[in-house]
Amino acid sequence: MLSLKQYGWRCVLGAEIVYIVCLLGGFLPLRSVRAVELHHTLFETLPGFSWINVGSVLLGAAYIFVLAWIFAWYIVWMHNSSLVNK
């Protein structure tokens, strides 16, 4: 049986790390101008997000936090409900 609490916090940690890496990826000079514009546009699909101000970054982190818990709940539910008790 998976523990929702443990799995959920691991999902949050992983998702927040990926979020930060993706934010930092918006500043890479190795990309074309069009690729950077697309990167910024994808982030701006989050409601209330405008490219890089502190409020938007924190709002995006809150969205990621909630989505990671929803994902964790679903995976734990699917895993635990599929176990066969003998």
C-alpha positions in Angstrom: 0.0 0.0 0.0 1.3 3.4 -0.9 1.0 6.2 1.6 -0.7 9.3 0.2 1.2 11.6 2.5 4.7 10.3 1.6 4.0 9.9 -2.1 2.2 13.3 -2.3 5.2 15.2 -0.8 7.6 13.4 -3.1 5.4 14.4 -6.1 5.3 18.0 -4.9 9.1 18.1 -4.5 9.7 16.6 -7.9 7.1 18.9 -9.6 8.5 22.1 -7.9 12.0 21.2 -9.0 10.9 20.7 -12.6 8.9 24.0 -12.4 12.1 25.9 -11.3 14.2 24.2 -14.0 11.6 25.1 -16.6 11.5 28.7 -15.4 15.3 28.9 -15.6 15.2 27.4 -19.1 13.4 30.5 -20.3 16.6 32.4 -19.9 18.9 30.0 -21.8 20.8 31.8 -24.6 21.2 28.5 -26.5 17.7 28.7 -27.9 16.4 30.7 -30.8 14.3 33.8 -30.2 11.2 32.0 -31.4 11.8 29.1 -29.0 12.1 31.4 -26.0 8.9 33.2 -27.0 7.1 29.9 -27.2 8.5 28.9 -23.8 7.2 32.2 -22.3 3.8 31.8 -24.0 3.4 28.2 -22.7 3.9 29.5 -19.1 1.5 32.3 -19.7 -1.3 29.8 -20.3 -1.4 29.4 -16.5 -4.2 31.7 -15.2 -2.7 34.9 -13.7 0.8 34.2 -14.9 2.8 36.9 -16.6 6.4 36.3 -17.4 8.7 36.7 -14.6 7.5 38.7 -11.7 7.5 37.3 -8.1 3.7 37.1 -7.8 3.4 35.1 -11.0 6.2 32.7 -10.0 4.6 32.1 -6.6 1.2 31.6 -8.2 2.6 29.1 -10.6 4.3 27.3 -7.7 0.9 27.1 -6.0 -0.7 25.7 -9.1 2.1 23.1 -9.4 1.6 22.2 -5.7 -2.1 21.6 -6.1 -1.7 19.6 -9.4 1.0 17.5 -7.8 -1.3 16.5 -4.9 -4.1 15.7 -7.4 -1.7 13.5 -9.4 -0.5 11.8 -6.2 -4.0 11.2 -4.9 -5.0 9.6 -8.3 -1.9 7.4 -8.5 -2.2 6.2 -4.9 -5.9 5.5 -5.3 -5.2 3.5 -8.5 -2.3 1.6 -7.0 -4.0 0.8 -3.7 -7.4 -0.1 -5.3 -5.7 -2.5 -7.7 -4.0 -4.6 -5.0 -5.6 -8.0 -4.6 -6.2 -9.1 -1.0 -5.9 -12.8 -0.5 
